[in-house]
Amino acid sequence: MTRADFNSFVHNVSRILYGHAYRILRDQQGSEDAVQEVLVKLWKMNTRLDEYESVSALAVTMVKNHCIDQLRKLKHYGPADGSYLVLQHDPQPSPHERLERNESYGLINKIIDQLPEMYRELIQMKDIDGLSYEEVAVIKGQNINTLRVNLSRARKLVRDEYKKYYNESGGNKTIA
């Protein structure tokens, strides 16, 4: 197919292809992009296009498949107005996720309770009560840099104990 033949083909079928794309996507920009993608693919297939009985039918099929692929990629994302079918993820945690989270919180609290008093107090003030480094430094009478080092050590202890417990239980987190 020569460039002139291809240009003529594009002129004749682009509106039809857009209509098919729009019926599937219900989105102007997405439909235009889909048609353009398919036309680029057709141009790259230039030497093989003569093998097909109907290049127009091939183009329509390619647009349809491209649009379906786009919807599959966007199944968890999409326009908020619901202009096409979108499967949204429920932001609420499942009962199983809530149970795991509660068990993890319980384990972390148990680990924190077993820390040396200085570390336990730092984690309580900074991570649980939400105080700033400056506020904790004033309350504890420590230099901010010393405070940061001690808090880092405390967090590392919690993290290491949590990992140790999780690895020893084989992933089955049950609190004794």
Secondary structure, DSSP 8 states (H G I E B T S, - for coil): --HHHHHHHHHHHHHHHHHHHHHHH--HHHHHHHHHHHHHHHHHTGGGGGGSS-HHHHHHHHHHHHHHHHHHHTTT---TT--S-------S--HHHHHHHHHHHHHHHHHHHTS-HHHHHHHIIIIIS---HHHHHHHHT--HHHHHHHHHHHHHHHHHHHHHHHHHTTT-----
